[in-house]
Amino acid sequence: MTQAGIDYAAVFRGLPSAVALLTPQLLFLDANEEYLSLSGRPATEVIGHFLFDVFPDNPAHRGASGMRNLGASLRRVASTGERDAMALQRYDVEDPEHPGQWEERYWSPVNTPVFGDDGHVALVVHRVEEVTELIRARGRPDQDRARVLEAELYGRARELQEVNERLRRAHAREREVALALQAAMLPAPQPLGQHRVAVRYRPATGALNVCGDWYDLVELPGEGDRIGVSVGDVVGHGLPAACVMGQLRSALSAASRVADGPAGALEVLGLYARSVPGAESTTAVNTFVDWGERTITYSSAGHPPPVLLHADGTVDFLDQATDPPLGVRPHHVSRPQAVVRFNTDDTLVLYTDGLVERRGEDIDAGLARLADVLARHRGAGPERLADAALGELLPPGGITDDTALVVVRL
């Protein structure tokens, strides 16, 4: 029972539609009574078994495509996290009491993802409505007409399925392009000596894996052991925002290598952003980490504050050098910067607002959640700490805003 007093197991069992729960590997985890009744099989022959071991194609049906179509839909839902309503399917079912005898059946399936705490698809809800009797009942007094109607309906469903498959193949090609674009714009960071760094990037749910958020880590020239760490957030989502992001990220990376400090680099970026359509109101934060001096110098252009996590679990938000986003001021104004000292085994965390902001909630609540997660996992290395932050802070139903995260062990 939940706190609301609803027995969801009983609700599942009593659903009037046939529903089964599958793993992403297409194993049955559960099936309600309506599903078992329609399939004509007891739970012992279904639960724990592979879907297509229980329901294979009819070997006597030439051109049977039920298994192929259903398998493609379920795997697509598991990999993309997107709901899929299938066209009408003919999928014959073997009579459990007469092995080798198959019943011609027609179904309307809908497959829906259920997300786990880590944001990935944990279950697939497979719902089916049987329409066999509906097809057979149409024009029953006139059997020839019924057969014509049945053939026409099935043929149109097959055509719709083929159109859907072509659209999905086109979408898959677009996704490949998007992945290549993401790799070019946000390459994996190069090793930075002995320093341990973790980066994470999550596009908003439904995006083509590209977005307007970025991260960057650069080795700074000159004497001493110094690196520049930055994150930024372009207004908007998808390919247009990603194109702007690529330009701004490259510009800030170059400016950081020649500027006296992070504020100077952001000033250059702000001037450049005025010439880039779509760059207005971009937020960014830039930090210079100096291991010789054991200092972090930082400057923010309207961005959520970086976090300095101390080894004892205390948390400092670096919010003493904040200025408006890029392109907001009509005239150039020098940006502020501040310096803070750090100790061995402290951790610097930079992120974009998708990690902490929630609609209808004050930003301070999200920052408090972030501080709590970081403090509780302070003993973890950068990789584990980054995973914990994403796992506990991103909503399990899918994120509505892009998210970038950088964790640096100092």
matplotlib code that plots the C-alpha trace (Angstrom):
import matplotlib.pyplot as plt

x = [0.0, 1.2, 0.7, -2.3, -3.9, -3.9, -3.0, -1.3, -0.8, -4.6, -5.1, -2.8, -4.5, -7.9, -7.2, -9.8, -7.1, -4.5, -1.2, 2.2, 5.4, 8.6, 12.3, 14.3, 15.5, 11.9, 11.4, 8.0, 8.0, 4.3, 1.0, -2.5, -5.4, -6.9, -3.5, -3.3, -6.9, -6.5, -3.3, -4.9, -1.8, -1.3, 1.2, 3.7, 4.1, 4.5, 6.3, 10.0, 10.0, 11.3, 8.4, 9.0, 9.6, 6.0, 4.5, 6.5, 5.3, 2.9, 5.2, 2.4, 1.6, 3.7, 5.0, 4.3, 5.7, 4.2, 7.4, 9.6, 7.3, 6.6, 10.2, 11.3, 8.8, 9.7, 13.4, 12.9, 11.0, 13.7, 16.5, 14.8, 12.5, 9.7, 6.1, 5.2, 1.7, 1.8, -0.4, -2.9, -1.0, -1.9, -0.3, -1.5, -1.5, -1.0, -3.8, -2.3, -4.7, -3.9, -0.2, 0.4, -3.0, -2.9, -5.6, -5.7, -5.7, -5.5, -4.2, -3.7, -0.5, 0.9, 4.3, 5.3, 8.5, 8.8, 12.0, 14.1, 15.8, 18.9, 16.7, 17.0, 14.2, 13.7, 10.4, 8.3, 4.5, 3.0, -0.7, -2.8, -6.4, -7.7, -9.7, -10.2, -13.9, -14.4, -12.8, -14.9, -18.1, -18.1, -20.5, -20.9, -24.1, -22.0, -18.9, -17.3, -17.7, -16.3, -13.2, -12.8, -13.1, -10.7, -8.1, -8.5, -8.1, -5.1, -3.5, -3.8, -2.4, 0.6, 1.1, 1.0, 3.6, 5.9, 5.5, 6.3, 9.4, 10.7, 10.2, 12.0, 14.9, 15.1, 15.0, 17.8, 19.9, 19.2, 20.2, 23.5, 24.2, 23.3, 25.7, 28.5, 27.8, 27.8, 31.1, 32.6, 31.2, 31.6, 34.6, 35.7, 38.2, 41.9, 43.8, 44.9, 48.1, 47.3, 44.1, 40.9, 37.9, 34.5, 32.1, 28.5, 26.1, 22.3, 20.0, 16.4, 14.1, 13.1, 16.1, 18.3, 21.2, 22.4, 21.6, 22.8, 24.7, 28.5, 31.5, 35.2, 38.5, 41.7, 45.3, 46.3, 49.6, 52.4, 54.1, 52.5, 49.9, 46.7, 43.5, 40.4, 37.0, 33.8, 30.2, 27.6, 24.0, 22.5, 18.8, 16.8, 17.2, 18.1, 20.2, 19.9, 21.0, 23.8, 25.2, 25.4, 26.9, 29.7, 30.7, 30.6, 32.4, 35.2, 35.5, 35.6, 38.2, 40.5, 39.9, 40.8, 44.2, 45.2, 43.2, 44.6, 41.7, 38.3, 36.5, 38.6, 37.8, 34.1, 34.4, 35.8, 33.0, 30.4, 31.7, 31.8, 28.3, 26.9, 27.7, 26.2, 22.4, 20.8, 23.6, 21.8, 21.1, 23.5, 24.8, 28.3, 30.7, 34.5, 37.0, 40.8, 42.2, 45.8, 47.3, 50.5, 48.7, 45.8, 43.3, 40.2, 39.5, 36.0, 33.6, 29.9, 27.7, 24.3, 25.0, 24.2, 27.2, 29.9, 30.2, 33.4, 32.8, 35.3, 36.6, 34.7, 31.4, 30.8, 29.7, 30.5, 28.7, 31.0, 28.6, 30.8, 31.5, 28.1, 27.2, 24.3, 24.2, 26.0, 24.6, 22.3, 24.1, 24.0, 27.6, 30.8, 31.4, 34.2, 33.1, 33.9, 36.0, 36.7, 39.3, 38.8, 41.4, 41.0, 42.6, 43.7, 40.8, 38.3, 36.1, 35.0, 31.6, 30.3, 26.8, 24.0, 20.6, 18.9, 20.5, 18.9, 15.9, 12.4, 9.3, 7.3, 10.1, 12.6, 16.2, 17.3, 15.5, 17.4, 20.7, 20.0, 19.3, 22.6, 24.5, 23.0, 23.8, 27.4, 27.9, 26.5, 28.8, 31.9, 34.1, 33.3, 35.7, 34.7, 33.0, 30.9, 30.1, 28.9, 26.7, 25.2, 24.4, 22.6, 20.9, 19.5, 18.8, 17.4, 13.7, 13.1, 10.5, 12.9, 14.5, 12.9, 16.1, 19.6, 22.2, 26.0, 28.1, 31.9, 33.5, 37.2, 39.0, 41.4]
y = [0.0, 3.5, 6.5, 7.5, 4.1, 2.7, -0.9, -0.7, -4.4, -4.9, -2.2, -3.9, -7.3, -5.7, -3.7, -4.3, -4.3, -7.0, -5.7, -7.4, -6.0, -6.8, -6.3, -4.4, -7.9, -8.9, -11.3, -11.4, -9.9, -9.9, -10.1, -9.3, -11.6, -10.2, -10.8, -14.4, -15.0, -13.7, -15.7, -18.9, -19.6, -19.8, -17.4, -20.3, -20.6, -16.8, -15.1, -15.3, -16.6, -14.9, -13.3, -15.0, -18.4, -18.1, -16.5, -17.5, -16.8, -19.3, -21.4, -22.1, -18.4, -17.4, -13.9, -13.8, -10.6, -10.3, -11.4, -9.1, -6.0, -6.5, -7.1, -4.0, -1.9, -3.2, -2.8, 0.7, 1.7, 0.2, 2.0, 5.4, 5.7, 6.8, 5.3, 3.4, 2.7, -0.1, -0.5, -3.4, -6.7, -10.2, -12.4, -16.0, -17.8, -21.6, -23.4, -24.5, -27.5, -28.6, -28.1, -27.5, -25.8, -22.1, -19.5, -16.5, -13.4, -9.7, -7.2, -3.5, -3.2, -0.1, -0.2, 2.3, 2.8, 2.9, 4.7, 3.6, 5.8, 6.1, 7.7, 4.6, 2.4, -0.3, -1.8, -1.8, -1.9, -4.0, -3.4, -5.2, -5.0, -8.0, -7.0, -10.4, -10.6, -7.0, -7.9, -11.1, -9.5, -6.9, -8.0, -11.5, -12.2, -11.6, -13.7, -12.5, -8.9, -9.7, -11.3, -8.3, -5.9, -8.0, -8.1, -4.3, -3.5, -5.8, -4.5, -0.9, -1.7, -3.4, -0.3, 1.9, -0.4, -0.1, 3.7, 3.7, 1.6, 4.0, 6.9, 5.1, 4.3, 8.0, 8.9, 6.4, 8.0, 11.4, 10.1, 8.8, 12.3, 13.8, 11.5, 12.3, 16.0, 15.7, 13.9, 16.7, 19.4, 17.8, 15.5, 13.4, 15.5, 14.8, 13.5, 16.4, 15.0, 13.2, 15.0, 13.1, 14.5, 13.2, 14.8, 14.0, 15.2, 14.4, 15.9, 16.7, 13.7, 13.5, 15.5, 14.0, 13.8, 17.3, 20.4, 23.8, 22.9, 22.5, 21.7, 22.3, 21.5, 23.1, 23.1, 26.7, 27.8, 29.4, 28.2, 26.0, 23.3, 25.1, 24.2, 26.0, 24.4, 25.9, 25.0, 27.0, 26.9, 28.3, 29.2, 26.6, 22.9, 20.7, 21.3, 25.1, 25.5, 23.0, 24.9, 28.1, 26.1, 24.8, 28.3, 29.7, 26.7, 27.0, 30.8, 30.5, 27.6, 29.8, 32.9, 31.1, 30.2, 33.8, 35.8, 36.9, 35.3, 33.7, 37.1, 38.4, 35.2, 35.7, 39.4, 38.2, 35.6, 38.3, 40.5, 37.5, 36.4, 39.7, 38.5, 35.0, 34.8, 32.8, 33.5, 36.2, 35.4, 32.4, 31.7, 30.4, 30.0, 29.9, 28.8, 28.7, 26.1, 26.6, 23.6, 25.5, 28.4, 26.0, 28.6, 28.6, 31.9, 32.1, 34.3, 33.7, 35.2, 34.6, 30.9, 28.7, 28.9, 26.2, 24.1, 23.6, 20.4, 20.1, 16.7, 17.1, 17.4, 21.1, 22.9, 26.4, 27.9, 30.1, 33.0, 36.1, 37.0, 36.8, 39.1, 39.0, 36.5, 37.1, 39.9, 41.3, 44.6, 47.1, 48.2, 46.4, 46.3, 44.5, 41.3, 40.5, 37.6, 36.1, 33.8, 31.0, 28.6, 24.8, 21.9, 18.5, 16.1, 19.0, 18.7, 21.3, 20.8, 22.7, 22.0, 23.5, 24.3, 21.1, 19.4, 21.6, 23.6, 22.3, 24.0, 25.9, 25.5, 28.0, 27.5, 27.4, 24.1, 22.5, 23.9, 22.5, 19.0, 19.3, 20.2, 17.3, 14.7, 15.9, 15.9, 12.4, 11.0, 13.1, 10.1, 8.8, 9.4, 11.9, 9.2, 7.7, 11.2, 12.3, 9.2, 9.7, 13.4, 12.4, 9.4, 11.3, 14.7, 14.0, 13.2, 9.4, 10.2, 11.9, 15.3, 18.3, 20.4, 19.6, 18.9, 19.1, 18.2, 18.4, 17.0, 17.7, 16.2, 18.9]
z = [0.0, -0.7, 1.6, -0.5, 0.4, -3.1, -3.6, -7.0, -7.3, -7.0, -9.5, -11.9, -11.5, -12.0, -15.1, -17.8, -20.5, -21.0, -19.6, -19.1, -17.6, -19.4, -18.7, -21.4, -22.3, -23.0, -20.1, -18.4, -14.9, -14.4, -16.3, -15.2, -15.2, -18.5, -20.3, -19.0, -19.9, -23.5, -24.0, -22.5, -20.4, -16.6, -14.9, -14.4, -18.2, -18.7, -15.7, -15.9, -19.6, -22.7, -24.6, -27.9, -26.3, -25.0, -28.1, -31.3, -34.8, -36.4, -38.6, -41.0, -41.6, -44.6, -44.2, -40.4, -39.0, -35.5, -33.7, -35.8, -35.4, -31.8, -30.9, -32.8, -31.0, -27.5, -28.0, -29.4, -26.3, -24.1, -25.9, -26.5, -23.6, -25.9, -26.0, -29.1, -30.4, -33.0, -36.0, -36.0, -35.9, -37.0, -34.4, -34.2, -30.9, -30.4, -28.7, -25.4, -25.2, -28.8, -29.6, -33.3, -33.8, -34.2, -33.9, -36.2, -33.9, -34.4, -31.8, -31.2, -29.0, -27.1, -25.4, -22.8, -20.8, -17.0, -15.8, -12.9, -10.3, -12.6, -15.4, -17.6, -18.8, -16.1, -17.4, -20.5, -20.1, -22.9, -23.3, -26.0, -27.1, -29.1, -32.1, -33.7, -33.0, -34.3, -37.6, -37.9, -36.8, -39.5, -42.2, -40.7, -42.8, -45.9, -45.5, -48.7, -47.6, -44.2, -45.8, -48.1, -45.1, -43.1, -45.9, -46.5, -42.8, -42.4, -45.6, -44.5, -41.1, -42.8, -45.0, -41.8, -40.2, -43.2, -43.2, -39.4, -40.0, -42.7, -40.4, -37.6, -39.9, -40.8, -37.1, -36.5, -39.1, -37.6, -34.2, -35.6, -37.0, -33.7, -31.8, -34.2, -33.8, -30.0, -30.0, -32.1, -30.0, -26.6, -26.9, -23.9, -21.9, -22.3, -19.2, -17.0, -15.4, -12.2, -11.6, -11.4, -13.3, -14.2, -16.8, -17.5, -20.2, -20.4, -23.1, -22.3, -22.8, -26.5, -27.7, -30.4, -27.9, -28.7, -26.6, -25.7, -22.5, -22.6, -20.4, -21.1, -19.4, -20.6, -19.5, -19.0, -20.4, -18.4, -15.2, -12.6, -12.6, -13.7, -15.5, -16.7, -16.0, -17.4, -18.1, -20.0, -21.0, -24.3, -24.2, -26.1, -26.9, -29.9, -32.9, -33.1, -29.5, -30.0, -33.0, -30.9, -28.0, -30.2, -31.2, -27.7, -26.2, -28.7, -28.2, -24.4, -24.6, -26.7, -24.6, -21.4, -22.8, -23.3, -20.7, -17.3, -15.5, -15.9, -15.9, -18.8, -20.8, -20.1, -21.2, -24.6, -24.8, -24.2, -27.0, -29.3, -28.4, -29.7, -33.2, -32.8, -33.4, -30.6, -28.1, -26.2, -22.5, -22.5, -19.0, -18.2, -15.3, -15.7, -13.1, -13.1, -10.7, -9.5, -7.6, -6.9, -5.1, -4.1, -5.3, -7.4, -9.3, -10.7, -12.5, -13.5, -16.2, -14.7, -14.0, -11.0, -8.6, -8.6, -5.5, -3.4, -1.4, 1.5, 2.6, 5.9, 4.1, 4.4, 1.2, -0.1, -3.1, -5.1, -5.6, -4.9, -8.6, -10.4, -13.3, -15.8, -18.7, -22.0, -24.2, -21.7, -21.1, -24.1, -23.4, -22.3, -18.6, -16.8, -15.1, -11.5, -10.3, -6.9, -5.4, -2.8, -1.3, -1.3, 0.6, -0.5, -1.3, -1.7, -4.8, -7.3, -8.9, -11.9, -13.4, -15.5, -14.2, -15.4, -12.4, -9.8, -11.2, -11.1, -12.4, -9.7, -7.2, -5.8, -7.0, -3.3, -2.9, -5.7, -4.4, -1.0, -2.5, -4.4, -1.3, 0.6, -2.1, -2.4, 1.4, 1.8, -1.0, -0.2, 0.2, -3.4, -6.3, -9.1, -11.2, -8.4, -7.1, -10.6, -10.9, -7.5, -8.3, -11.5, -10.0, -7.0, -8.5, -12.0, -12.1, -12.8, -15.4, -17.7, -17.6, -19.2, -19.3, -20.6, -18.0, -17.9, -14.9, -14.1, -10.9, -10.2, -7.2, -5.9]

ax = plt.figure().add_subplot(projection="3d")
ax.plot(x, y, z, "-o")
ax.set_aspect("equal")
plt.show()
